[in-house]
Amino acid sequence: MSPAPLRPARESVVDRFLRYVRVDTQSAEDSAAKPSTPGQLDLIRMLAAELEALGVDTLRVGPGGILYATLPGTEPDESRVPTIGFIAHVDTSPAVSGRNVTPVVHRDYDGGAVMLPGDPAQVLTPERYPVLATLVGDDLITSDGTTLLGSDDKAGVATIMTLVDTLRQNPDLPRGTVAVAFTTDEEIGRGIDAFDVEGFGAEFAYTVDGDALGEINHETWSARGATVRFEGVSAHPGMAKGLMVNAMYAMADFLLRLPADMRPETTDGRDGFIHPYAGTLDVEASVVKVILRDFDAAALDAKTARVRRDAEAAAARFPGTRMTLEVEDQYRNMDEVLRDHPLLVEFALEAARRAGLSPGTHPIRGGTDGSKLTFRGLPCPNLFTGGANFHSRQEFNSRRGLEKTTETLVHLVQVFAERGGEL
């Protein structure tokens, strides 16, 4: 006998998603506030009110604006079922505006080019985005082309919220205790530092912050950030001969020394990169921020050494220029820990198969909150959301992407109830 169908959530995952993306939660790297922008707290308060209405067991907002909640289990002997956690971040990338997002639902997508109505120059084509070929007949969701959509990671937020809603509507569904958290400032890499691992109460967790439907990540970059500073000497340009040392020339020389085959735009797969992404130019002081990424720790060390050599050589070419380099470790490849917890990935694959998908694993060319949490004692693979082309005005997701992600989460809770004792 097949199990009885689940009672649906009170609000669909698509409707939740369309509401959440309208809230401006763009984080700001140059802000000292925690979280860095007030809009993140607007969404956190909205989610807290919705969770309270759903009747979660515990609910609190901690330092940094992180929201925590738990839903008690239904198993008679919950001690054999570890508490499972689900985590998503509310902020969106500073790279593209997240203000006044206007989501657009393109119903029954026909497989052709899609012009975004707010900016005709923004066109989605199957040639540029081959994944569109898998979405024919689906409802495609985009912004109007003037902003990003915010699927990263409001898709994760919406699916976790719909999971909680679904579990509340189905109190007899076998499950252990479920913990959920919504974090802030993930996009600028610092919000997770305030995460209360012990208070969260989960033994294992999943971030719901991935992209392609069915893709599960247990491997991320190891990541560093570098700040390269060239200092020169300013002088009145009319009387500068023999006096002025223009730091901008050293900066230009440094940037041109970085290898073209190590740029983000020329690498893929398991190739790491060196990426200068922001800076200031001035005669007296020119500064650039650089991110370094690789899956292999030794290769990351080699990239760090390459940046130092190129910066020293650039400064030496322009006498009187002084160079300083600051390097900061950001996060490590979580596979160093997750390889010791293979069942976490196995359970996720099984849940996705039960949702009718053909899942697989793939290294993520990025990081998640789980990258740091895994090294703080909370093993935390990453799950898909169905989204694509994050941090862009051409970002998109789909109805099926959101629904199948939610369905996978519901199945994952049940897999833990069935097999959690094996962990």
Buried (B, 14 or more C-beta within 10 A) or exposed (E): EEEEEEEEBEBBBBEBBBBBBBBBBBBBEEBEEBBBBEBBBBBBEBBBEBBEEBEBEEBEBBEBBBBBBBBBBBBEEBEEBBBBBBBBBBBBBBEBBBEEBBBBEBEEBEEEEBBBBBBEEBEBEBEEBEBBEBBEEBBBBBBBBBBBBBBBBBBBBBBBBBBBBBBBBBEEBBBBBBBBBBBBBBBBBBBBEBBBBEEBBBBBBBBBBBBBBBBBBBBBBBBBBBBBBBBBBBBEEEEBEEEBBBBBBBBBBBBEBBEEEBEBEEBEEEBBBBBBEEBEBBBBBBBBBBBBBBBEEEBBBEBBEBBBEBBEBBBEEBEBBBBEBEBEEBBBBBBEBBEEBEBBBBBBBBBBBBBEBEBEBBBBBBBBBBBBBBBEEBBBBBBBBBBBBBBBBBBBBBBBBBBBBBBBBBBBBBBBBEBBEEB
